[in-house]
Amino acid sequence: RCNLYRIGIAYLCMKTVERAHKPATLWHRIALDGNYSKALKQVDSLLAHWSRFLLHKSKQRLTKITQYLLRTRILMREKKPRLVTIPAREQQRESRREFK
């Protein structure tokens, strides 16, 4: 019913009635394909007997998650300048030494 993501992989999570007595394993998690069109077909086949509303919502979530993952991959490729902090006390000490 819901799509999660971990380390660049989108998952389809479905509640299973048989696992209702075990809350830790209640959700059945299926890893979706990395290719967006294949993942949509997977969602179609896995949620074939679910309501059209839930199917549509799951596809919308998958779209949102894949767009997010794509943005994060692009941002990770960019090299950003590393910020180095200077402790305030050290800076004050150095300025006092320079003054003397």
C-alpha positions as CSV (number, residue, x, y, z in Angstrom):
1,R,0.0,0.0,0.0
2,C,2.8,2.5,0.7
3,N,6.1,3.0,-1.0
4,L,9.2,3.4,1.1
5,Y,12.8,4.0,0.1
6,R,16.1,3.0,1.6
7,I,19.5,3.7,0.1
8,G,18.1,4.4,-3.4
9,I,15.7,1.4,-3.5
10,A,11.9,1.9,-3.5
11,Y,9.7,-0.7,-1.7
12,L,6.1,-1.6,-2.0
13,C,4.7,-2.3,1.5
14,M,1.4,-4.2,1.8
15,K,-0.4,-5.3,5.0
16,T,-1.1,-9.0,5.2
17,V,-4.0,-10.3,7.3
18,E,-2.2,-13.5,8.1
19,R,0.5,-11.5,10.0
20,A,-1.9,-9.4,12.1
21,H,-1.0,-11.3,15.3
22,K,2.7,-10.4,14.8
23,P,2.9,-6.5,14.6
24,A,6.7,-6.7,13.8
25,T,6.1,-8.5,10.6
26,L,2.7,-7.1,9.7
27,W,3.9,-5.3,6.6
28,H,5.1,-7.3,3.6
29,R,7.9,-5.3,1.9
30,I,8.7,-5.9,-1.8
31,A,11.7,-4.2,-3.4
32,L,10.7,-2.5,-6.7
33,D,12.8,-2.4,-9.8
34,G,15.2,0.5,-10.3
35,N,13.6,1.3,-13.7
36,Y,10.6,3.6,-13.2
37,S,8.4,2.0,-16.0
38,K,9.2,-1.5,-14.8
39,A,8.4,-0.5,-11.2
40,L,5.0,0.9,-12.3
41,K,4.2,-2.4,-14.0
42,Q,5.3,-4.3,-10.8
43,V,2.9,-2.1,-8.8
44,D,0.1,-2.8,-11.3
45,S,0.6,-6.6,-11.1
46,L,1.0,-6.7,-7.3
47,L,-2.0,-4.5,-6.6
48,A,-4.2,-6.0,-9.3
49,H,-7.0,-6.9,-6.9
50,W,-6.8,-3.8,-4.8
51,S,-9.1,-0.8,-5.3
52,R,-8.3,1.6,-8.1
53,F,-7.9,4.5,-5.6
54,L,-5.2,2.7,-3.6
55,L,-3.5,1.6,-6.8
56,H,-3.4,5.2,-8.1
57,K,-2.2,6.6,-4.7
58,S,0.6,4.0,-4.7
59,K,1.7,5.0,-8.2
60,Q,1.7,8.7,-7.1
61,R,3.9,7.9,-4.1
62,L,6.2,5.9,-6.3
63,T,6.5,8.8,-8.7
64,K,7.3,11.2,-5.8
65,I,9.9,8.9,-4.3
66,T,11.6,8.3,-7.7
67,Q,11.8,12.0,-8.3
68,Y,13.3,12.5,-4.8
69,L,15.9,9.8,-5.3
70,L,16.8,11.3,-8.7
71,R,17.3,14.7,-7.1
72,T,19.4,13.3,-4.3
73,R,21.6,11.4,-6.8
74,I,22.2,14.6,-8.7
75,L,23.0,16.6,-5.5
76,M,25.4,13.9,-4.3
77,R,27.4,14.1,-7.6
78,E,28.0,17.8,-7.1
79,K,31.1,18.6,-5.1
80,K,30.4,21.1,-2.3
81,P,33.0,23.1,-0.4
82,R,33.7,21.7,3.0
83,L,33.1,24.1,5.8
84,V,35.7,24.2,8.6
85,T,34.7,25.8,11.9
86,I,37.2,27.7,14.0
87,P,36.5,27.6,17.7
88,A,35.6,31.1,19.1
89,R,38.0,30.8,22.1
90,E,40.9,29.9,19.8
91,Q,40.1,32.9,17.6
92,Q,40.0,35.3,20.6
93,R,43.3,33.9,21.9
94,E,45.0,34.5,18.6
95,S,43.6,38.0,18.2
96,R,44.9,38.9,21.8
97,R,48.3,37.5,20.9
98,E,48.4,39.5,17.7
99,F,47.4,42.7,19.6
100,K,50.4,42.2,22.1
